[in-house]
Structure formats: structure tokens, C-alpha cells
Amino acid sequence: MTTRDPETGKTFSTAEMVDQVAIFFLAGHETSASALGWTLYLLATHPDWQQRLAAEIAAAGEIGFSDLSKLRLTRDVFRESLRLYPPVPMMVREAAQDERFRDRAVPKGSQIVLSPWHLHRHERIWEAPDAFDPARWQGENGRQGLREAYIPFSAGARVCTGAGFAMMEGVLLLAEILRRYRVEPVAGRVPEPVAHLTVRSRTGIWLRLEER
């Protein structure tokens, strides 16, 4: 509200400030809802993993932010969901200098589209790239992918400022949901991913929750 643009010396107008607040809502709410929705769907269709998480969560007892180390499997499941269904499927960056990429000139100022959706499913990077396999994160392929090709929150100077909080929030919310409910798919309701700013399902994500 008080910081001035280094080039123009102006602060945000009221309309620009409203736009900034709207972005905060989109980035902090819609993305988390997308991530949790797809994670619950994956667990509903993989009951073996759901049972393993329920056991881990029950053994952990009451949990808070300081207890995340007790939820290693839950974290890996959430991480794998972000790999398969990154809430932001593509992002645009501007080339800061002239560059050459795969024998193509990229002049300074060019708009470049980065796609976590494609990168996270690249067959030359990931083993069984389309499979839901949270165990991959404890192996070398998963660790290498995490270092080199995993960008659900972007990376570098433009990385999402809420990335660390989102990982904690997602794991804790997932744990509290599974502590209370079993999650099952609804017959005939298979979600169809589409990109509308975030990755949503064209017809919604239909699940049945049953109290434990």
C-alpha cells in the first residue's frame, strides 16, 4: 500500500489494490481446494494407500504444525497428488536476456509458457509417470525429480511465497479429514481434468464420505 513503483514512483491505485487482494484469494484458496480435491479422489480410488494413511494418522495422535514429521506417508501422498494434478497447470515467464533453447532463438522479453502438468508427467524424467505412486518419493527417481523437474509452486525468484505453508496446510487438512472419514468414489462419476486458471474437473469431483 505504501511501496512506490521504482520506475514511476506511484503507489497502487484502489483498483490495482483490489486486483492484488483478488489474486491473494485465488492463489491461497482456489489452489488449495484443487489440490485437496484431487488428493481425496486419488485416495478414494487407491484404498490401500488410504488405509496406510489412516493408520499413520491414528498412530500420530493429535497433530499440529510441529508434528508434521510424524506424517511422512501423508506428505508423500500430497506431494504425489501435486505432481499428477498441479493446481496451476501452466505459467508464463519473460526471458530476462537473449537465449537459445533447443536450437531456437529466444529474444529478451519473449513470453515463455512453462507447464508443470507436462513436466511432471515427462516419461524421460519419471518412472511410470502417469501412475499414482507416493512411494516414488523415497527412491532415487523421486528425489532426482524433486530436485530437477518438480515445480507445482514454480521455482526461482518467482516461486509461490506460500509454498511452504501450502505443503503444511495440505498435509494437516488431509490428515484431519482422513482421521474422521473414509473416502470412496461415486460410481459413474469419473472426473475430467480441465484447466481454468487451476486444474478442476469439468463435472466436479464426486466422492462419498463415511464416518470412521
Buried (B, 14 or more C-beta within 10 A) or exposed (E): EEEEEEEEEEEBEEEEEEEEEEEEEEBBEBBBEBBBBBBBBBBBBBBEBBEBBBEBBEEBEEBEEEEBEBBBBBBBBBBBBBBBBBBBBBBEBEBEEEEEEEEEEBEEEEEEEBBBBEBBBEEEBBEEBEEBBBEBBEEEBBEEBEEEBBBBBBEEEEEBEBEEEBBBBBBBBBBEBBBEBBBBBEEEBEBEBEEEEBBBBEEEBBBEEEEE
